[in-house]
Amino acid sequence: MPVSRRTLLPRPSKTASLTAIALVAACASLTTACGVIPGSTGGSREDPVTVMTWAPEKTKATNKPGIPAMAQAYARWVNANGGLDGHKLKVITCNDHNDPVGAADCARKAVDLEVSAVVGSYSQHGQSFLSPLQVAGIPYIGGYGVTDEEFSSPLSYPVNGGEPALMAGNGRQLAARCERVSLVRPDTIAGDDLPKLLDAGLAEGHRKPSSDIRASEDGTDFTSQAEQALERAGTGGCVTAALGERTDTFYDSYRRTEDAYPPAKISSVLGSVDQSLIDRTGGGNGPYEGAYVTGWYPAASDARWDEMREAIRQQAFGDNRIDPTDAGVQTTWIAYTVLKQAVESLGGGEVSARTLRRALDQGLKVQTGGLTPTLSWRFKDMLAASDFPRLVNANVTFQTVRDGRLVPARKGFVNVSKTLERVR
């Protein structure tokens, strides 16, 4: 099996990571002593609020062009409607190239440009980008949630449960339907945690741990992995894949292989399977019909997304990078909702990295129109899980593909906080 370049990087212990985080956070809280007060707009509403959004683009593996495109569309939309409490919003974007050096470069650019926050971004390299942000005291609002550091850094303000909640939720969803589960996941640092999270959800349904099958992050043929997954799942089993944009490549290999094995049900998580992928692969006549999918938010057809859709229609009509059914685009919308309410909470005072952190730390309650529960990052709002101390939203949704559409498989949200607290 090809070895991912990222697996060659040593992985520090979480204890070491948290110690480093605590040290840089202490400096971050003393912004004047450290010589940096980034992103200040002063007290004038004539001054813009400058933020950054980053994501990988044009790489061989993970690409999220919709995230920076959505950030720019949001800025046009909010500026056309009075701005952020009267301030014009300025969004700077950066391509992290799905690379630790690129992620660090984006973070250093954010520091050099003295942005008030990094908002609604995606990167698999939490250590690389969070350290520079922490030293400068710049908050990281609403990242995608794919790294451990996003749920441990005191300057991170996640809006969803990230990969931990998705995988634990997927285990809960499949436990009621599958006798055995095969998991196909990236052979990367970020992928290493996925089996134990899925297994925690399966255990709640008294199911055995999944079969862990690794795959190259940028693979083009997954026949070997498909054969292993089908053989181990067996009759009455399920195959779930969490390979991002390579998930469809995996299921191509799966379709060419499945006739030689007992039938299994298929599953995935939002971010790996979404409505646009289902549409491209035949809708109700395609391979995803009947699949089980775990997401963070209500189904893309839900009326609670109407305001986002209208903003896209007004400011990004025809921009095919922005797919309103994409979990990254949705997360960016919610992250900028947090930013807007944080700025408004300052009551016309100085908008800076420091004042935004203070507002978020002191109990600001953010309403997202039902797309998430009320969001707040006080200590008492956080999950009692040592691995995910910054996680405040452990809700997921269970969806299924029916007649070619992703629809709720169960009404409302499912909270997986207790499941995550038991992860070891």
Helices and strands as residue ranges (DSSP letters): G 5-8, H 14-29, H 31-34, E 49-55, H 66-79, E 89-95, H 100-112, E 117-119, H 126-136, E 140-141, G 148-151, E 156-157, H 162-175, E 181-186, G 190-193, H 194-204, E 211-215, H 223-233, E 238-241, G 244-246, H 247-257, G 258-260, E 265-269, H 275-280, G 283-285, E 292-295, G 303-305, H 306-316, H 327-344, H 353-361, G 379-381, E 395-402, E 405-408, E 414-415, H 417-421
